[in-house]
Amino acid sequence: MKESFDAVVVGAGPAGCATAYSLARAGLEVLLVERGKSAGAKSMTGGVLYGPVLANLIPDSWKEAPLERRVTRHAVSLLSEKTSLSIDFNSAGLDQSLRDGYTVLRARFDRWFADKVEQAGGVVITGVRVDDLLWDGPRVAGIVAGGDRIPAGVVIAADGVNSVLAKKAGLAPRLTPENVNQGVKEIIRLPPEFIEQRFNVSADGGAAVHFLGFCTGGVHGGGFLYTNRDSLSLGVVVQLQALIDNKLRSVDFMEGFKAHPAVKELIKDGTTVEYSAHLVPAGGLAMVPRLYADGLLLAGDAAALVLATGRALEGLNFALASGMAAAETVKRAREKGDFSQQTLSQYAQLLSESFVLQDLKTFRRSPELLENRRLYSVYPELACRLAEKVFAVDGQAKKTVWQLAREEMKGRVSMWTLLRDALAARRSV
């Protein structure tokens, strides 16, 4: 292995691979370091890669990347203890060029992406933990890994939400129980034909379903279900502070979630083949730290670049976009021969011009909205009970929907509270 590199990227997730691939394609000498036995070995995300970011980096990547299913159905399901009320959008009729997302399994996707880095000329090493940064006075000048000192013009920390390197440099996001969620997930093996029948999708189509209410026992969080080619990604994400306050574990919700009538039928005959847990930054813009220092950039989860609005949880596309912006910044810095903080500050400007920081700014109030406990208890229960009354035919004289709504709201939530919450939602989502 070379004694020094133009850039060292730590973490072979989407952010790290996007950075390393972009730099290698540009002819820079790049080292990508991953502590897992292989890229993706430590990744638990089973989610959706939204938008055209990957295609912008690797044209026609959808033809070769190990993407699972094109998301043609988006659904939001409100759960009471026994019932559910869903909003379901089916986009199967849209032109395929308008792809709005693919489900992915990171173990496969990250391995493929790291291979692309090597094909582009980058050096990838796995099974090696980066213990520290190499310093030249106040400037980051490389890494210390496996007992070796590896000099580099710049280091890109893409080592996840608990980034060791961000902490070493004093740039880490401030992780608190209020701005971090804990997710648990199961991969449930299910034949493709079962998936296509149950979710009403084609052989390459898929669904992304988000749940609110009973799945988290009425505390801050939600559930998700994503369809893969021959499996389902099912899980719950709960705010860490809510778990602490209620003396609960996110794993405690899984069995009840799986047993709910709305979920039970979807996973019936499936076999759990994998279980994992993960921390997710969810503090929005307020959680994003300074993204650069002399000789160092932060990307992906290490920079808390995740968007949680209650509509969907976006992280993979933010990771890719931040990695691409980091690579562009490094290329400009190399041309100048200057990896100082002043030059690397262009990274923040590039992110400000992209959807990454623009979206985080637009939805900066979302974390505050999501603190409202009524979103996870009163409103899902109210919606399900109202739907039950609306669709009931019991031989009695019918009431208007408004009359039924007022009856169900009585003693649960006032009209003024409902209006205040609706206004807060308008500003946040």
N, C-alpha and C positions, 0 to 999 in steps of 0.2 A: 504494500500500500504506500502511496505517496507520503512524503514527510509533511506536506502542507497543501492546503486547498484554497481556492478562491472563496468558497463558501462551504460551511458545514450546516446541514439541516438535521435537527434532532426531532425524531418522531415520524414514522412512516404511515401516518394517517392521511386523509385527503389533503389537509393543508400542507403537510410536509412533502408529500409526493408531488403536489401541484407546483410547489416552489422548486424542488429539485429537478423535476422534468423540464420546467420552463428554462431554468438556468443551464442545464445540460444541453438542451436544444440550441441554446445561444452560444455554445462552445466554452462555457466556463467549467473549470474543474471543481466538481461538486461531490461531497460525501454526504450520504443519507444514512443516519444511524438510528436503529430501532432496537429497543430492549427486548421485545418479544422474540420467540424463536423464529418467527417469520412475520412479515408485515400482515397485520390483521389478527394475529394470534391473541392479542389482548383487547381487541375491539368488540364491544357488545352491541353497538347500534344496529338495529334492524329497522330501518326507517325508509324515508323517501328522499331521493335526490331530486330536488326541484329545479326547474328552469334550464336554460341553455348553457350554463357556465362550462360544463365539461366539454360540450360540443365546440365552444369557442376556443378551448385549449387544445383539444384533439378532435378535429373535424371527423364526422362519421364515427365517433367513438361508440355510439349506440349499437353499431354493427358488430363490434368485437368485444366490448367491455362485458363483464359478467353481470349485467343488469337483470333483475328478476322479472318484473312485470310492469308494463306501462300503466300508470294509474288512470283509469277511465271513469272511476267512481270515487267521489268524495262524499263522506257521510259524517254527520254529527248526531250522536245519539244521547238523549237525556235519559238517565236511569232512575227509577224508583226501586224499591226493594224487589218488586215482582214484574214491573212493566217497563216499557221504553217508548220514547217518542223520537223519531228520527227525521232529519232533513237530509235528502239524498240527491246529489247532483251527478248525472250520468253524462259524460262527455265523449262517449264512444263514437258519436256521429261527427265529431270534429275532424278536420284534416289532420293526418298524422304529423304534419310539420308543426302543428301547434301543441307539441308534447308538453305536458305540464308536470311531469315527474315520473320517475321509475323507482320501484322498490329495490332495495339493495340489501345484501348480506355482507357485512364488512370483511369477514374473513376471506371471502372470495375476491371482493372488489379491491381491497388494499393490496393483496398479493399481485393481482393483475397490474395495478398502478405502479407498484415498486418494480415490476418487470419492465414496464415502459420506461422507467427512469434509467435502468441499466441499458436498455436498447438505445436510449438517447445518448449514452456515454457517461452517465453518472456512476459512481461507486456506491453500492448498497451493502451495508453490513448489519446483520441481525444478531440477536442474543447478546448484545453489549449494552450495558447501562452507562449512561453519561453521569458522572459523579459531580462534576464541577465545571465552571468556566475557567478558561485560561486568560489571565489578565496581563496587560502591558500598561502599567500605571492605572489610570481610570478607564482605559479602553478594553473592551472584550476582544481577545485576540485568538480565540480558539476554544477547545474543550479539553477536558480531562476524562478519558473513558477507558475502562479496563486497565487502569494503571499507565496508560499512554497519554502523552501530551500531544495534541494534534492542533497545530497552528492553522488559522484561517483568517482571511480578510474580513469576513463577517460570519456571524452565527445567527441562524433562524431557529427560534424556539417554537416548536409545534408539538410539544410533549404533553398536551392535554390540560384538563381543568386544574389539576394539582401540579402545574409546571414547576419542576425543580429549578430550572434555569431562570425563569422569571423571578422566582423568590431570591435566588442568588444575586440577581441584578437589581433587586428592589423594585421591580416593576409588576409584580404579581397582582392580579385582581384581588380585592378584599373579599375573601370568601366568608360568608356568615350563614347561619342556618336560614335566614330570611331570603337570601338570594341564590341559594343552591337547592336543586331538587335531587331526590334520589329515585332512580328508575330501576325496576326489576323487569326482566323479560324472559319469556320462554319461547323457544322455537318448537313448534308443534308440527310434526310431519303429517302431511295429508295428500292423498293422490291428486294430481292436477285436475282430473275430471270432477272431483268433489268440489274443489275450489271454484271451478268455472260454473258449476250448477248453482252452488249456494250463494255466490256473489253476483250471479248473472253477468259474467264477463266472458270475453272471447279467449282463445287459446293464449294470446299474448297480453290480454288485458288484465287489470287488477284493481284492487280497491284499497283505499285508506280510510279507516273508520276511527273517529275520536269519540270518546265517551266522557260524560260528565255526570256526577251525582253519586249513586250508590257504590260505584267501583272504588271510591276512596273513602267510604264511610262518612261522607259529608265534610271532609277536610280538604284543604287546599291541594289540588292535584287533579289528575284525570287518567283515563285509560286509553289504550290504542290497540288497533289490530291492523296489520298490513299483510297483504297476500304476496307470497313469493311463488316461485314456479311450482314447487311441490311441498310447501310448508307455509305456516302462518307465523308471523311475529306478533306475539300478544304480550301486553305488559301494562304496568301502572307506573305513573310518575307522581311523586308526592313531595311537597315542600319539606325540607329537613326540619324547619322550625315546628311545623305541624306535627311531625312525628315525635319530636321531643316533648312538645306541650301535652300531647295526648298519650305519651308513653307507648307508642306503637312502632311497628316496623313495617316498611312498605311491603315486605314479603307476606305480612299477615293479610293483606287485601287480596292476594292473588287467587286463593282458593274460592273465596266468595265471589270474586269477579268471574271466574271460570264457571261457577255454578249458576250464575244469573241466567234466567230463561233466554234472554236475548243473545247471550254469548254461548251458552251451552250447545245450542243447535248449530252454531257456526263452527265449533271446534269438535263436534261429535265424531267419533271414530279416529280422532287424531292421536298421535303418540308424541309425548314430549321428549325431545332428543338433546335439548341444550337449555341451560339456565344461566343467567348472568345478571350482574348488577353494575350500576354506573352512576356517577355524579354528573349533573348537568347544570352549567351556569345559567341562571334565569333572571338575573338582575337588570337586564337590558342595558341601555346606554350608560346609566349611572355606574355600572359595574366595570365598564371598559377602562383599563388602566392606560398610562402612557405607553405607546406601542413601540417605542424605539429608544435606543441609547447608543453611545459610541460603540460601534461594532456589533450591535444586536438588534434584531427585530422579533416581535411576537406575532404568531398567526394562529387562526382557528380557536379552539377552546382555550388555549393558553392565554389568549387575549380576550376571553369571554365574548367572542363574536358569535352569539347565538340569539335568534329571535323567537321569543315566546309571547304570542299575542292572544292565545286562547283559540285562535282559528287553526293554527298548525304550529308545529315546532320545527323551525328551520335551522339547521346547523351544517349539514354537508355542503350545501351550496355556498354558505358563508365561508366555510373552510377553504373551499376551492378558490373562491374569489380573492380571499385574503392572501392565499399562497401565491396566486398569480400577481397580485399587487406587490407583494414582498419581492418576488423575482424581478419585476420591472424596476423596482427601486434599487435592488442590488446591481442590476445591469448598468443603470445610470451612474451609480456610485463608482463602479469599477472603471467606467470610461473616464471619470474624473480622477481616479486614483485616490478617492477620498471616502472613507467609511465612517466619517465623523457623525455625531448626532445631528448636526445641522443638515448634512446631506441626506441622511436616512430619514429625516422628518418628512421628506416627500411621500413616504409611505402613507402617513396619515392623510395627506392631501389626496392621494389616489383613492383611498378608501372613502373619503368624503365625496368624491365625484362618482363613486359607484353606488349600487343599491345597498351595499353593506351598511355604511354609516347613515345613509339617507333613510333606510328603513328603520334603523335603530332610533333615529331622531324622530321620525314620524310617529312611531309607536312607543315613545319614551314613557308614556303614562300607563302602558299595559301592566307592568308589574304591580302598580298601585291598585288597578282595577282587580287584578287576580287575587288580591288579598281579601276581597269581599267574600266572606264565608257563605253568604246566601247563594252564591253561584253554584256551590257544591252540595247544598242541602235544600233550602226552601224552594228555589226556582225549578230544579229538575223534578222534585216531588210534586210541586204545584202544576207543572206542565203535564205530567203524566196523569195526575188525577183529573185534570180538566179534560184531557183527551178521552179518558175513560167515560166521563159523563157525556161528552159530546157525541160519542159513537154508540152509546147505550140505547137500546130499544127495549123498554121495560113495560110497555102498555100504559104508561102514565103520560099525562099532558106534557109536551116538551117545553123547555125554557130556552131563551136565546143564549147564545154563547156568552154575551156580556153578563147576563144574569148568573149563569153558571160560574163564570170567572169571579164575580164579586163574592159568591158563596164560598168558593174555594179559598179566596184570599183572606176572608174573615178570620181573624185570630192568627194569621200567619205573617202577612205583610200588608202594610198600609199602602194606599194609592200614592201618597207622597213619597214613601220609601221606594216604591217601584219606579216612579218618575225620576227620582234622584239617581238611582242605579242605571236607568236607561240613558240618562244624560252622560253619566260617567263612561258608559260603554260606547256612546257615540264619539266621545273624544279619544277613546283608547284603541278601538278596533276598527 
